[in-house]
Structures are given as structure tokens and as C-alpha cells.
């Protein structure tokens, strides 16, 4: 990230979710009524300027065809996993690189059943908290905010300091995070998640192919994504092919629940007029659980 500023990519993701709220209810792929509250004032105002917004989205659609469709599919995919686990005794939700994630406040049942841990860099988290308090009036009691450097600080130690209980069933969300961390950091994180087999921990995340990471992708949106994140000082570091990702997870003690390409979810998530929206194949989504409970 650029020094002293909240994450640009986190803001962009919130903007995509806010855009989704402009569609008729029957066409929305995901639902996030809080997304607009996390935007800078000029971004929020743009949502109400149809002419400027139409021009901008037309330009972005040429540079990043199908990326918006994949991003809102990612939100929905992770929401589905959260809702599924809420009915299966989920006790803790750990959101790494939380950005402007709003699941702790919008998913029904989380506030009464789950302790949420949001981990992020201090600057982005402070900005989020200020906007959250303005929108909601106070910080929710079921959420614990942990400001840290995900690349340097011990996630295990910081969670323990904030009341994380390793023997309780937990879901770890790594939305938009895996491409930005080195392989050894992801391996260490997965080792920690799988440390207590009896907890039945699970993890859900998205990932990108190596060609997007190095800028050689055959799809224009993949090449432009590579350039875009570099311009924000948030360069990609890690990519996987499907088989390599599954081998990586199995090598760290996980079984695959789902490993799908974003367009494969279009028939499930896009209905009525939204079926015309493109979904890029550069995004993949994975859901895995500790191997000893693969059949649970």
C-alpha cells in the first residue's frame, strides 16, 4: 500500500459491492447495504451521478471485462460458506486483511453466535472504524479489531492476545489476500489453521493463476489487473493453477470442499437480466477444511 493511506484495493472492492446495490433486487448477485458507507466522499457521490458512473463503468468494462462479475461472485461464494457454517456450529470468524468487509454486521446470526476477529493494517482499520461508527453509532461488541502487519506479526500470537480460543470451530476468510502474500506466509497461516484438528477449522479464499501475477495472462483483464495493483503499490506475489493449489492445501493438512472457477458459478448466482453480465475466468475460489474432518 502507499504509505499513510488506507488500502486502495480495499476501497475498490467496497465500490464494487456498493455498485451491486444499484441493481434491482432481483438482479443482485450479493447484498451489502453498508458498502457505500466505507467509500471516500467523492466515490460515494459518484454512485448518485448516473452520467459519470455510466461513463466510468463503460471504460472499466473495456479494461477489466468480467472482473466486476467475478468480484461479486466471490462475495456471494464466501457469504454462502459463512451461512452454511453458521448452521454447523461456527463459533469464531477470522477475517484476515479485512479491509471494508461488512459480514460481521450484515450476515444474520453472526452477532448472536460468533466472535469475529478482523485483522488488518492499522491505517485501513482506523479509517474503517471511523466510518463504521459514523454509520452504526458504535462498534459492535461481537467484533474484535486487531491492527497488525500481516507480513511480519504473528497471527497466532495476536489472536491469542485478543481472546481467540483454538479449540472452537472457526472459519478463516482470506478474501482478496492470497495473491498479495508470499507462499511461505500462506503455508504458515494454513499450518496454524490446521494446528488443532478437533476444532474442525475451515478456510475460504480466492486465488489467481500465475500468469496474472507475472503479467503474462492471455486475457486483457488479467494483464490490466497486474498493472493496476502495481500502480497502487500493492503488487501481486502469489498465484496457483488449480491442481497446484489443491496439492498445496493437501500438503498442509486440508481437504478440498470446493475449488471452482468464477464463471462456473454464473448459473447459480446470476438470474433474470443479470445473466448478460460477463464473469472473467481469471478468478478462482477455494473452500477447504482440516483433513481429519473431511467427511463431517
C-alpha positions in Angstrom: 0.0 0.0 0.0 1.0 3.6 -0.4 2.5 4.9 2.8 0.0 6.6 5.1 -3.1 5.8 3.1 -5.9 3.2 3.5 -5.7 0.3 1.1 -6.7 1.4 -2.4 -7.8 -2.1 -3.4 -10.0 -2.4 -0.3 -11.7 0.8 -1.4 -12.2 -0.5 -4.9 -13.7 -3.8 -3.6 -16.2 -1.8 -1.4 -17.1 0.2 -4.5 -17.9 -2.9 -6.4 -20.2 -4.1 -3.6 -21.8 -0.6 -3.5 -22.4 -0.8 -7.2 -24.3 -4.1 -6.8 -26.8 -2.3 -4.6 -27.8 -0.1 -7.5 -29.2 -3.1 -9.4 -32.8 -4.1 -8.9 -33.1 -6.6 -6.1 -33.9 -9.5 -8.4 -30.6 -8.9 -10.3 -28.2 -8.5 -7.3 -25.6 -11.2 -7.0 -24.6 -10.1 -3.5 -26.0 -7.9 -0.8 -24.0 -5.3 1.1 -26.1 -2.3 2.3 -23.0 -0.9 4.2 -20.6 -0.8 1.3 -21.3 2.8 0.3 -20.6 4.0 3.9 -17.0 2.9 3.6 -16.3 4.9 0.4 -14.5 8.3 0.3 -17.0 11.2 -0.2 -16.2 11.6 -3.9 -16.7 7.9 -4.6 -20.0 7.9 -2.7 -21.2 10.9 -4.7 -20.4 9.1 -7.9 -22.9 6.4 -7.1 -25.6 9.1 -7.5 -24.3 10.7 -10.7 -25.7 8.3 -13.4 -24.0 10.0 -16.3 -20.5 9.9 -14.8 -21.0 6.5 -13.3 -22.1 5.1 -16.7 -19.1 6.6 -18.4 -16.7 5.2 -15.8 -18.2 1.7 -15.8 -18.1 1.6 -19.6 -14.4 2.5 -19.5 -13.7 -0.1 -16.8 -15.6 -2.8 -18.6 -13.2 -2.5 -21.6 -10.1 -2.6 -19.4 -11.4 -5.3 -17.0 -14.1 -7.3 -18.8 -15.9 -9.6 -16.4 -13.9 -8.6 -13.3 -16.9 -7.0 -11.6 -18.9 -10.2 -12.2 -16.2 -12.2 -10.6 -15.8 -9.9 -7.6 -19.5 -10.0 -6.7 -19.5 -13.8 -7.3 -16.6 -14.0 -4.8 -18.6 -12.1 -2.2 -21.6 -14.4 -2.7 -19.5 -17.6 -2.6 -17.9 -16.6 0.7 -21.3 -15.5 2.1 -22.7 -18.9 1.2 -19.8 -20.6 3.1 -20.4 -18.4 6.2 -24.2 -19.1 6.2 -23.6 -22.8 5.8 -21.2 -23.0 8.7 -23.5 -20.9 10.9 -25.9 -23.8 10.9 -23.0 -26.2 11.7 -21.8 -24.6 15.0 -19.5 -21.9 13.8 -18.1 -20.1 16.9 -15.3 -17.9 15.6 -14.8 -16.0 12.3 -11.3 -14.7 11.5 -11.1 -12.2 8.6 -7.6 -11.6 7.5 -6.8 -8.4 5.5 -10.4 -7.4 6.5 -10.4 -4.1 4.6 -14.0 -2.9 4.5 -15.6 -6.3 4.9 -19.0 -6.0 6.4 -20.0 -9.6 7.1 -19.8 -9.2 10.8 -22.6 -6.6 10.6 -24.8 -7.8 7.8 -25.0 -11.6 7.9 -27.9 -12.7 10.1 -26.9 -14.8 13.1 -23.2 -13.7 13.4 -23.9 -11.1 16.1 -25.5 -13.6 18.4 -23.5 -16.8 17.7 -20.0 -15.8 16.5 -17.0 -13.9 17.8 -15.4 -12.1 14.9 -11.7 -11.1 14.6 -10.9 -8.6 12.0 -7.1 -8.4 11.2 -5.8 -5.6 9.1 -3.1 -2.9 8.8 -3.6 0.0 11.3 -4.3 2.8 8.7 -7.0 0.9 6.8 -8.6 -0.3 10.0 -8.7 3.1 11.6 -10.4 4.5 8.5 -12.9 1.7 8.6 -13.7 2.1 12.3 -14.3 5.8 11.9 -16.7 5.2 9.0 -18.3 2.2 10.8 -19.0 4.3 13.9 -20.5 7.1 11.8 -22.8 4.6 10.0 -23.8 2.4 13.0 -23.2 4.7 16.0 -20.9 2.3 17.8 -18.6 -0.6 17.4 -20.4 -4.0 17.6 -19.5 -5.9 20.8 -19.0 -9.2 19.0 -16.1 -8.0 16.8 -12.5 -7.6 17.9 -10.3 -5.4 15.8 -6.7 -6.3 15.6 -4.3 -3.8 13.9 -1.2 -5.6 12.7 1.3 -6.1 9.8 0.1 -9.4 8.3 3.5 -10.0 6.7 5.5 -9.5 9.9 3.4 -10.0 13.1 2.4 -13.4 14.5 -1.2 -14.0 13.7 -1.3 -16.8 16.3 0.0 -14.5 19.0 -2.2 -11.5 18.1 -5.3 -13.7 18.0 -4.4 -15.2 21.4 -4.0 -11.8 22.9 -7.5 -10.9 21.8 -9.3 -13.9 23.1 -9.2 -16.4 20.2 -9.9 -19.9 21.5 -8.1 -22.6 19.4 -10.5 -25.4 20.4 -13.6 -23.7 19.0 -14.8 -24.2 15.4 -13.5 -21.3 13.3 -13.7 -20.1 9.7 -10.8 -18.1 8.3 -11.7 -15.7 5.4 -8.8 -14.7 3.1 -10.8 -12.6 0.6 -8.5 -10.8 -1.8 -5.5 -11.7 0.3 -3.7 -14.8 -1.2 -2.3 -13.1 -4.3 -0.6 -10.5 -2.1 1.3 -12.7 0.3 4.4 -15.0 -0.4 4.0 -18.8 -0.4 5.8 -19.2 2.9 3.4 -16.8 4.6 0.3 -18.7 3.3 1.9 -22.0 4.3 2.5 -20.7 7.9 -1.1 -19.5 8.1 -2.6 -22.8 6.9 -0.4 -24.6 9.4 -1.8 -22.5 12.2 -5.4 -23.1 11.0 -4.9 -26.8 10.8 -3.0 -27.0 14.2 -6.0 -28.1 16.2 -7.7 -30.8 14.3 -10.5 -31.2 16.8 -11.7 -27.6 16.2 -12.8 -28.5 12.6 -11.5 -25.3 11.2 -12.2 -24.2 7.7 -10.8 -21.7 5.2 -12.2 -19.9 2.2 -10.4 -17.7 -0.2 -9.9 -16.6 -3.8 -6.7 -17.0 -5.9 -5.3 -16.1 -9.3 -3.3 -18.0 -11.9 0.5 -17.4 -12.1 0.1 -15.6 -15.4 -1.9 -12.8 -13.7 0.7 -12.5 -11.0 3.5 -12.0 -13.6 1.6 -10.0 -16.1 1.6 -12.6 -19.0 -2.1 -13.5 -18.8 -3.8 -14.3 -22.1 -6.9 -12.3 -21.0 -6.7 -8.5 -21.2 -8.3 -8.1 -17.8 -5.6 -10.2 -16.2 -2.8 -8.1 -17.7 -4.6 -4.9 -16.7 -5.2 -6.2 -13.1 -1.4 -6.8 -12.9 -0.7 -3.2 -14.0 -3.4 -1.7 -11.8 -2.3 -3.2 -8.5 1.3 -2.2 -9.2 0.2 1.4 -9.7 -1.3 1.3 -6.2 1.8 -0.1 -4.7 0.1 -3.4 -3.9 1.8 -5.8 -6.2 0.7 -9.4 -6.7 3.1 -12.1 -5.2 1.5 -15.5 -5.4 -0.5 -17.4 -7.9 -1.7 -21.0 -8.4 -3.0 -23.3 -11.1 -6.0 -25.4 -9.9 -4.0 -28.6 -9.4 -1.1 -26.8 -7.7 -3.5 -25.1 -5.3 -5.1 -28.4 -4.3 -1.7 -30.1 -3.8 -0.6 -27.1 -1.7 -3.7 -27.4 0.5 -3.4 -31.2 0.9 0.2 -30.8 1.8 -0.8 -28.6 4.7 -3.4 -30.9 6.1 -6.6 -29.8 4.3 -9.2 -31.5 2.2 -10.9 -29.6 -0.6 -14.6 -28.8 -0.2 -14.9 -26.7 -3.4 -12.4 -25.3 -5.9 -14.2 -23.5 -8.7 -13.6 -21.1 -11.5 -15.7 -17.9 -11.1 -17.7 -18.4 -14.4 -18.8 -21.9 -13.1 -21.0 -20.1 -10.5 -22.8 -17.9 -13.0 -25.8 -20.2 -13.5 -26.3 -20.2 -9.7 -25.8 -16.5 -8.9 -26.9 -14.6 -12.0 -30.6 -14.5 -12.7 -33.1 -12.5 -14.8 -31.3 -9.7 -16.6 -28.0 -10.3 -14.8 -27.3 -13.3 -16.9 -25.9 -11.0 -19.5 -23.1 -9.8 -17.2 -19.7 -11.3 -18.0 -17.6 -13.1 -15.5 -13.8 -13.4 -16.1 -12.1 -16.8 -15.7 -9.1 -15.3 -14.0 -10.7 -15.7 -10.6 -10.8 -19.0 -8.7 -12.5 -19.7 -5.3 -11.5 -22.4 -2.8 -13.1 -23.7 0.3 -11.2 -26.3 2.4 -11.3 -27.9 5.9 -8.9 -29.8 8.1 -8.4 -33.2 6.7 -9.5 -35.3 9.7 -13.0 -33.9 9.4 -13.3 -34.0 5.6 -16.5 -36.1 5.8 -18.1 -34.1 8.6 
